[in-house]
Structures are given as C-alpha cells and as structure tokens.
Amino acid sequence: MAAFDTVDLQSLTNPADRLNQITESMRLFTAISRLPAHQLDVMVLRRLYGLPTENVSALLGVPLAAVRSDERHATRFLESLLCPPPPTDEGNTP
C-alpha cells in the first residue's frame, strides 16, 4: 500500500505520470526489501520518515556510527540495483 501513498504520487495529476511513479516506487520498495534488517530499519527511519541520524540511533539503541555506516552501505547497495553504471564504449573493439 505504501507505493500508492507517497508524496510524489499525491502531487501528480496526469494518469500516465501517476502510473510511472507507482512503477518507480515499487522498484524502490522491492530493492529496499532486499536489505539486511538493520540497514532496512535505518533506511526506513532516515529516508522514508526523515528522522535525524541522532534520533534513529536513540530509537534503535545503536551507536551513531553504526547508523551512519548502515545508511552508507544501504545507499550504495540500492544505487547499484537502481542506478547501474552506463555502458562504456571501451572494450573489445578492433
């Protein structure tokens, strides 16, 4: 249900734009679901709820450095899934 209740989706009025946003949200939520539990918790609290790092640390009962590390690793993982590098022209060209 979260894919149908995002800020981005609520701001769109064009049906095609809304469908594209739902598709994008579903990709994001699918990727997020692949994170380890501790990284998932951090990403939900930091990125979806917008809580400051200090609040996430206190809420989860983990050191601030662990929250930052989990967020950094999760972000890299998600970027690798959702934003693959563009193909290069380098390679086996004669």
PAZAPA-4460 file (N, C-alpha, C; in steps of 0.05 Angstrom, whole numbers, plus 32768, in hexadecimal, padded with zeros to 4 digits):
% residues 94
    n_x    n_y    n_z   ca_x   ca_y   ca_z    c_x    c_y    c_z   seq   type   mol
   8010   7FE8   8000   8000   8000   8000   8011   8019   8000     1      M     A
   802A   8018   800B   803B   802F   800C   8041   803B   7FF1     2      A     A
   8042   802A   7FDC   8048   8034   7FC1   8032   8046   7FB7     3      A     A
   801A   8043   7FC2   8003   8054   7FB9   7FFE   806C   7FCB     4      F     A
   800F   8070   7FDF   800C   8086   7FF1   8026   8095   7FF6     5      D     A
   8032   809E   7FE1   804B   80AD   7FE3   8046   80CA   7FDD     6      T     A
   8057   80DB   7FE7   8055   80F8   7FE2   8057   80FD   7FC4     7      V     A
   806A   80F0   7FB7   806D   80F4   7F9A   8054   80ED   7F8B     8      D     A
   8047   80D7   7F92   802F   80CE   7F84   8018   80E1   7F89     9      L     A
   8015   80EB   7FA1   7FFF   80FD   7FA7   8001   8118   7F98    10      Q     A
   8019   811F   7F90   801D   8139   7F82   8017   8136   7F64    11      S     A
   8014   811E   7F59   8010   811B   7F3D   7FF2   8119   7F36    12      L     A
   7FEA   8125   7F1F   7FCE   8123   7F16   7FCB   8114   7EFC    13      T     A
   7FE0   8113   7EEC   7FDF   8104   7ED3   7FE0   80E6   7ED8    14      N     A
   7FCC   80D7   7ECD   7FCB   80BA   7ED2   7FE5   80AB   7ECA    15      P     A
   7FF1   80B3   7EB4   8009   80A6   7EAA   8020   80AC   7EBE    16      A     A
   8022   80C5   7EC8   8037   80CC   7EDB   8033   80BC   7EF5    17      D     A
   801A   80B9   7EFD   8014   80AA   7F16   801C   808D   7F13    18      R     A
   8016   8081   7EFC   801E   8065   7EF7   803C   8062   7EF8    19      L     A
   804B   8074   7EEB   8068   8074   7EEB   8073   8076   7F07    20      N     A
   8067   8087   7F17   8070   808B   7F33   806A   8072   7F44    21      Q     A
   8054   8065   7F40   804E   804C   7F4E   8062   8037   7F46    22      I     A
   8069   8035   7F2D   807D   8022   7F24   8098   8027   7F31    23      T     A
   80A0   8040   7F31   80B9   8048   7F3E   80B9   8042   7F5C    24      E     A
   80A3   8048   7F69   80A1   8042   7F86   80A2   8024   7F8B    25      S     A
   8096   8014   7F7B   8097   7FF7   7F7E   80B3   7FED   7F7B    26      M     A
   80C2   7FF7   7F68   80DE   7FEF   7F64   80EE   7FF6   7F7D    27      R     A
   80EA   800E   7F88   80F8   8016   7FA0   80F1   8005   7FB7    28      L     A
   80D8   7FFF   7FBC   80CF   7FEF   7FD3   80D9   7FD2   7FD0    29      F     A
   80DA   7FC8   7FB8   80E4   7FAD   7FB3   8102   7FAC   7FBA    30      T     A
   8111   7FC1   7FB1   812E   7FC2   7FB7   8132   7FC5   7FD5    31      A     A
   8123   7FD6   7FE2   8126   7FDA   7FFF   8121   7FC0   800E    32      I     A
   810E   7FB0   8005   8108   7F98   8013   811F   7F83   8012    33      S     A
   8133   7F87   8001   814A   7F75   7FFF   8160   7F7D   8013    34      R     A
   815D   7F93   8021   8171   7F9C   8034   8171   7F8A   804D    35      L     A
   8188   7F87   805A   8188   7F7A   8074   8177   7F8A   8088    36      P     A
   816C   7F7C   809C   8159   7F89   80AE   8162   7FA3   80BA    37      A     A
   817B   7FA4   80C3   8185   7FBC   80D1   8187   7FD3   80BD    38      H     A
   818F   7FCE   80A4   8190   7FE3   808F   8174   7FEB   8087    39      Q     A
   8162   7FD8   8085   8146   7FDE   807F   813A   7FF1   8093    40      L     A
   813E   7FEB   80AC   8134   7FFC   80C2   813E   8019   80BF    41      D     A
   8159   801B   80BB   8165   8035   80B9   815A   8044   80A1    42      V     A
   8158   8037   808A   814E   8045   8072   8131   804E   8074    43      M     A
   8121   803D   8080   8105   8045   8084   8103   805D   8096    44      V     A
   8111   805C   80AC   810F   8072   80BF   811C   808C   80B4    45      L     A
   8133   8089   80A6   8141   80A0   809C   8134   80AC   8083    46      R     A
   8130   809A   806F   8127   80A4   8055   8109   80A6   8051    47      R     A
   80FA   8093   805C   80DD   8094   8059   80D0   80A5   806E    48      L     A
   80DA   80A4   8086   80CE   80B4   809C   80DD   80CE   80A0    49      Y     A
   80F5   80D0   8096   8104   80E9   8098   810F   80F0   80B3    50      G     A
   8113   80DB   80C4   811E   80E0   80DE   813B   80E7   80DD    51      L     A
   8144   80F9   80EE   8161   80FF   80F0   8171   80E6   80F9    52      P     A
   818A   80E5   80F2   819B   80CE   80F9   819C   80C9   8117    53      T     A
   819D   80DF   8126   819E   80DC   8143   8185   80CF   814E    54      E     A
   816E   80D6   8143   8155   80CA   814C   8154   80AC   8145    55      N     A
   815E   80A5   812E   815E   8089   8125   8170   8079   8138    56      V     A
   8187   8084   813E   819A   8078   8151   818C   8072   816C    57      S     A
   817F   8086   8176   8172   8083   8190   815B   806F   818F    58      A     A
   814B   8071   817A   8134   8060   8177   813C   8042   8174    59      L     A
   8151   803D   8165   815A   8022   8160   816D   8018   8176    60      L     A
   8177   802A   8186   818A   8023   819B   81A5   8019   8191    61      G     A
   81AE   8026   817B   81C8   801F   816F   81D8   8039   816E    62      V     A
   81F3   8036   816D   8204   804D   816B   81FE   805E   8151    63      P     A
   8203   8077   8153   8200   8089   813C   8210   8080   8125    64      L     A
   8229   8077   812A   823A   806D   8114   822E   8055   8106    65      A     A
   821F   8044   8114   8212   802D   8108   81FC   8036   80F5    66      A     A
   81ED   804A   80FE   81D7   8054   80ED   81E2   8060   80D3    67      V     A
   81F7   8070   80D6   8204   807C   80BE   820F   8067   80AB    68      R     A
   821C   8052   80B7   8227   803D   80A7   8211   802D   8098    69      S     A
   81FC   8026   80A7   81E6   8017   809B   81D9   8027   8085    70      D     A
   81D6   8041   8089   81CA   8052   8074   81DC   8053   805B    71      E     A
   81F6   8057   8060   8209   8059   804A   8209   803E   8039    72      R     A
   820B   8028   8047   820B   800E   8039   81F1   8008   802B    73      H     A
   81DB   800F   8037   81C1   800B   802B   81BD   801C   8012    74      A     A
   81C6   8035   8014   81C4   8047   7FFD   81D5   803D   7FE6    75      T     A
   81ED   8034   7FEB   81FD   8028   7FD5   81F0   8010   7FC9    76      R     A
   81E5   7FFF   7FDA   81D8   7FE7   7FCF   81C0   7FEE   7FBE    77      F     A
   81AF   8001   7FC8   8198   8009   7FB9   819F   8017   7F9E    78      L     A
   81B4   8027   7F9F   81BD   8035   7F87   81C7   8020   7F73    79      E     A
   81D4   800B   7F7C   81DE   7FF6   7F69   81C7   7FE7   7F5C    80      S     A
   81B0   7FE5   7F6B   8199   7FD7   7F5F   8189   7FEA   7F4D    81      L     A
   8185   8002   7F56   8172   8014   7F48   8180   8027   7F34    82      L     A
   819A   802B   7F36   81A8   803D   7F25   81C1   8030   7F1A    83      C     A
   81BE   801C   7F0A   81D7   800F   7F00   81E7   8022   7EEF    84      P     A
   8201   801E   7EEF   8212   8031   7EDF   820C   802F   7EC2    85      P     A
   820F   8045   7EB3   8209   8044   7E97   821E   8033   7E88    86      P     A
   8216   8027   7E72   822A   8016   7E64   8240   8028   7E59    87      P     A
   8257   801D   7E57   826E   802C   7E4D   8274   8024   7E30    88      T     A
   8282   8035   7E22   8289   802F   7E07   82A4   801F   7E06    89      D     A
   82B0   801C   7E1D   82C8   800D   7E1F   82C3   7FEF   7E1D    90      E     A
   82D6   7FE1   7E13   82D2   7FC4   7E12   82E1   7FB8   7DFC    91      G     A
   82D5   7FA4   7DEF   82E2   7F95   7DDB   82DD   7FA0   7DBF    92      N     A
   82E5   7FB8   7DBB   82E2   7FC4   7DA0   82FD   7FC1   7D91    93      T     A
   82FB   7FBA   7D78   8315   7FB7   7D69   8322   7FD1   7D63    94      P     A
***
